[in-house]
Amino acid sequence: MEQLIDYSDGSLTAQQRAFKSSRLWSLLADSEESLGTLRSAKSVYEQIIELKVATPTMLLNYASMLGDNNYFEDSFRVYEEGVALYRLPVSIDMWRAYLTKFFKRYAGSKRERSRDLFQQLLETVMTEHALEFYNMSVPHSSMPRLPLLQLPLLQMPWVNNAFQVH
C-alpha cells in the first residue's frame, strides 16, 4: 500500500517530501522538454506516471510532446492512461484532445477503434457533453453517425426529448 506524504510533516526529510511533489516533477519535465532530449523528457514523464504524481495537465503535455515528435501510438497510450486515471469532468479536455488527434492522424480509417473509443466515452459522459462528442464522430465515420452506437445511446438514462439523435 502506498503511503500518502504530508508535506507539512516535519519528521520527514526534505527529500522524502519533495520526491512526491507534482510541482517539482512538473518543473523537471518542463526543463527536460526545453533543455534536454526527447529521450530524457520521456524518461521523466514515465517516472511521473509510475510514481502516480501525474496531473491531467502533465499527461496532456506529455501526449502532445509525443505526438509532435511523431510518436502517435505512444501519445494515444498516454491519453488512454489519462482517461482511465481521471474520471469526467476532469478528463474532458483529455478526451477532446485524444479524439481530435486520433481523427486527425487516422482520418476515419480505424473504424473499429473509433467505435470502441466512442463507446467507452459515451458510457461515462455527462449530459452536457454527450452531443458534443457524439457529433464529433460524424465527420470521421464512413457510416452515418456510427449507427452501432445509436441504440446504446438512446437507452442511456440522461437521454430525453430535448436530446434528439438524427
C-alpha positions as CSV (number, residue, x, y, z in Angstrom):
1,M,0.0,0.0,0.0
2,E,1.3,3.4,-1.0
3,Q,1.9,5.8,1.9
4,L,0.5,9.4,1.5
5,I,3.0,12.1,2.0
6,D,2.1,15.0,4.3
7,Y,4.3,17.9,3.0
8,S,4.0,19.8,6.3
9,D,5.3,16.8,8.3
10,G,8.5,18.0,9.9
11,S,9.6,14.4,10.8
12,L,10.1,13.6,7.1
13,T,13.3,14.7,5.4
14,A,13.1,17.3,2.6
15,Q,14.0,14.6,0.1
16,Q,11.1,12.4,1.2
17,R,8.6,15.3,0.9
18,A,9.9,16.6,-2.4
19,F,10.1,13.2,-4.1
20,K,6.3,13.0,-4.5
21,S,5.8,16.7,-5.2
22,S,3.9,17.1,-8.5
23,R,5.1,20.7,-8.8
24,L,8.8,19.7,-8.7
25,W,8.2,16.8,-11.1
26,S,6.4,19.3,-13.4
27,L,9.3,21.7,-13.3
28,L,11.7,18.8,-14.1
29,A,9.5,17.7,-17.0
30,D,9.3,21.3,-18.4
31,S,13.1,21.6,-18.0
32,E,13.7,18.4,-19.9
33,E,11.4,19.3,-22.7
34,S,13.1,22.7,-23.1
35,L,16.7,21.8,-22.5
36,G,17.0,18.1,-22.6
37,T,16.5,15.4,-25.3
38,L,13.2,13.7,-26.2
39,R,14.5,10.6,-24.6
40,S,15.3,12.4,-21.3
41,A,11.9,14.1,-21.3
42,K,10.1,10.8,-22.0
43,S,12.0,9.2,-19.1
44,V,10.9,11.9,-16.7
45,Y,7.3,11.7,-17.8
46,E,7.3,7.9,-17.4
47,Q,8.7,8.3,-13.9
48,I,5.9,10.8,-13.1
49,I,3.3,8.3,-14.2
50,E,5.0,5.4,-12.3
51,L,5.1,7.5,-9.1
52,K,1.4,8.4,-9.6
53,V,2.1,12.1,-9.3
54,A,0.9,13.0,-12.8
55,T,-1.7,15.7,-13.1
56,P,-4.1,15.9,-16.1
57,T,-2.0,18.9,-17.4
58,M,1.2,16.8,-17.2
59,L,-0.4,14.0,-19.2
60,L,-1.7,16.4,-21.8
61,N,1.7,17.9,-22.2
62,Y,3.4,14.5,-22.4
63,A,0.9,13.2,-25.0
64,S,1.3,16.4,-27.0
65,M,5.1,16.2,-26.9
66,L,5.0,12.6,-28.2
67,G,2.5,13.5,-30.9
68,D,4.6,16.5,-32.0
69,N,7.6,14.1,-32.4
70,N,5.6,11.5,-34.4
71,Y,5.2,9.0,-31.6
72,F,1.5,8.8,-32.2
73,E,0.7,5.4,-30.7
74,D,2.7,6.3,-27.6
75,S,0.8,9.6,-27.4
76,F,-2.5,7.7,-27.6
77,R,-1.4,5.3,-24.9
78,V,-0.8,8.4,-22.6
79,Y,-4.3,9.7,-23.4
80,E,-5.7,6.3,-22.6
81,E,-3.9,6.2,-19.3
82,G,-5.1,9.7,-18.5
83,V,-8.8,9.0,-19.2
84,A,-8.5,5.8,-17.2
85,L,-6.9,7.6,-14.3
86,Y,-9.1,10.6,-14.2
87,R,-12.9,10.5,-14.5
88,L,-15.1,13.0,-16.1
89,P,-15.4,16.0,-15.8
90,V,-11.6,16.2,-15.0
91,S,-10.8,14.2,-18.1
92,I,-13.0,16.1,-20.5
93,D,-10.1,18.0,-22.1
94,M,-8.1,14.8,-22.3
95,W,-10.9,13.2,-24.2
96,R,-11.3,16.2,-26.6
97,A,-7.5,16.2,-27.3
98,Y,-7.4,12.4,-27.7
99,L,-10.3,12.2,-30.1
100,T,-9.2,15.3,-32.1
101,K,-5.6,14.0,-32.5
102,F,-6.8,10.4,-33.2
103,F,-9.1,11.5,-36.0
104,K,-6.5,13.9,-37.4
105,R,-4.0,11.1,-37.5
106,Y,-6.2,8.3,-38.9
107,A,-8.9,10.3,-40.8
108,G,-11.6,7.7,-40.2
109,S,-9.5,4.7,-41.3
110,K,-9.7,2.9,-38.0
111,R,-13.4,2.4,-37.7
112,E,-13.4,-0.3,-35.1
113,R,-11.0,1.5,-32.8
114,S,-13.1,4.7,-33.3
115,R,-16.2,2.9,-32.4
116,D,-14.6,1.5,-29.2
117,L,-13.4,4.9,-28.2
118,F,-16.8,6.5,-28.5
119,Q,-18.5,3.6,-26.8
120,Q,-16.1,4.0,-23.9
121,L,-16.7,7.7,-23.7
122,L,-20.4,7.6,-24.2
123,E,-20.8,5.2,-21.3
124,T,-19.3,7.7,-18.9
125,V,-20.0,11.1,-20.4
126,M,-22.3,13.6,-18.7
127,T,-25.4,15.1,-20.4
128,E,-23.9,18.4,-21.3
129,H,-21.1,16.9,-23.2
130,A,-22.8,13.9,-24.9
131,L,-24.0,15.6,-28.0
132,E,-20.6,17.4,-28.5
133,F,-18.7,14.1,-28.5
134,Y,-21.4,12.2,-30.4
135,N,-21.3,14.9,-33.2
136,M,-17.5,14.7,-33.2
137,S,-17.8,11.2,-34.7
138,V,-19.9,12.2,-37.7
139,P,-17.2,13.8,-40.0
140,H,-14.8,10.8,-39.3
141,S,-17.2,8.0,-39.8
142,S,-17.8,6.2,-43.1
143,M,-21.1,5.2,-41.7
144,P,-23.6,8.0,-40.9
145,R,-23.5,8.8,-37.2
146,L,-22.0,5.5,-36.1
147,P,-25.3,3.6,-36.1
148,L,-23.9,0.9,-33.9
149,L,-23.7,3.5,-31.1
150,Q,-27.2,4.9,-31.6
151,L,-29.1,2.1,-29.9
152,P,-27.0,2.2,-26.7
153,L,-27.0,6.0,-26.8
154,L,-30.8,6.1,-26.9
155,Q,-31.0,3.7,-24.0
156,M,-28.9,5.9,-21.7
157,P,-30.8,7.4,-18.8
158,W,-30.0,11.0,-19.5
159,V,-31.5,11.0,-23.0
160,N,-34.8,12.9,-23.1
161,N,-36.9,14.7,-25.7
162,A,-34.6,17.6,-25.8
163,F,-31.7,15.4,-27.0
164,Q,-32.6,14.1,-30.5
165,V,-30.3,11.8,-32.4
166,H,-30.9,12.0,-36.1
